[in-house]
Amino acid sequence: MPTFAVKTDKIKKCFGELCAVKDVSIEVEQGSFFGFLGPNGAGKSTLIRMLTTLIRPTSGTATVAGHDIIKDPVGVRQSIGVVPQSMSSDLDLTARENMDIYAKFYSVPRRQRAHVIPELLEKVGLTSKADDLVATYSGGMRRRLDIARCLVHMPDLLFLDEPTSGLDPQSRRVVWDMLQSFMRDYKLTIFLTTHYMEEAETLCDQVAIIDHGEVVVKGTPAELKAGIPGNDIVTMTLDGDIAKAEAAVKAEGYVHKTVVEGQELRCYVDEGGRHAASLMQLMERLGLRIQTVGIQKQSLEDVFIHLTGRSIREEETRKVSMFLGAGVPQKLGR
């Protein structure tokens, strides 16, 4: 029988008539990298705030690292590290001072602090900057410090809420490598929320996709992609009547599914290399000009499109408090 680091049973959170999380039941195996995916406002941060005991659920229950979030919140807090979406290290302190204060919050002995803090700073590549004020750090450096700081008491489970939002692609990949290293070296379970599908596909063993507060599908990335018809996607950007193009494409027996976004037509087929030429010839016969054409393998982004009929669009990052969050009506937070 697997041991679960997180287990929820029909957990729900409502703010008045608005239900941000609706009867979510998930299981996260100990030692796994679990991804909780969805667009901004889908309920990801609200679920994390419940699991980390910052807010109480309206109904349902959950255990985290073997502790009930309602009956034993102290046990939960002692067993976890939490990296919120917004940068949280103190700008007026050095990296070493941030780490030391956080360790004292968890009553980490001085001798252990003297060993663990330099080790973690080295792992995140901040040894040479350890005594510089955090105010001088780049966004990527601050994020790496946030993650290192939350591991100073050696938790069993690390919660990451949109950890790479606002980072450039290079910094994002540095964080990915760092998380995989921490998981391997410290035998961590990681619970990641993100709306970057590539991030989840790269890092996660298991994923769940949430939309409008409800989990719509769960499984491994491979299982979720296998559940979509068509191995390849032929994408064409067209000049002209896109509805006419879609109607014609749907009549082709080798096209399993189509999705239209603006002037972009996505065709799900089994052999993209062979069928792309046929689709282009079809557009030519219809008198439609092709601006761009591309072929790609299915991704978790395509799983989301298949399930919801829309893609996840990266919204402008909002720095939100883990104690309030973007999903809570403002009048309740004032």
Secondary structure, DSSP 8 states (H G I E B T S, - for coil): ---EEEEEEEEEEEETTEEEEEEE--EEETT-EEEEE--TTSSHHHHHHHHTTSS--SEEEEEETTEETTT-HHHHHHHEEEE-SS--S-TTSBHHHHHHHHHHHTT--HHHHHHHHHHHHHHTT-GGGTTSBGGGS-HHHHHHHHHHHTTTT--SEEEEESTTTT--HHHHHHHHHHHHHHHHHHT-EEEEEES-HHHHHHH-SEEEEEETTEEEEEE-HHHHHHTSS-SEEEEEEEES-HHHHHHHHHTSTT--EEEEETTEEEEEES-HHHHHHHHHHHHHHTT-EEEEEEEEE--HHHHHHHHHSS-----------TTT-TTS-HHHH-
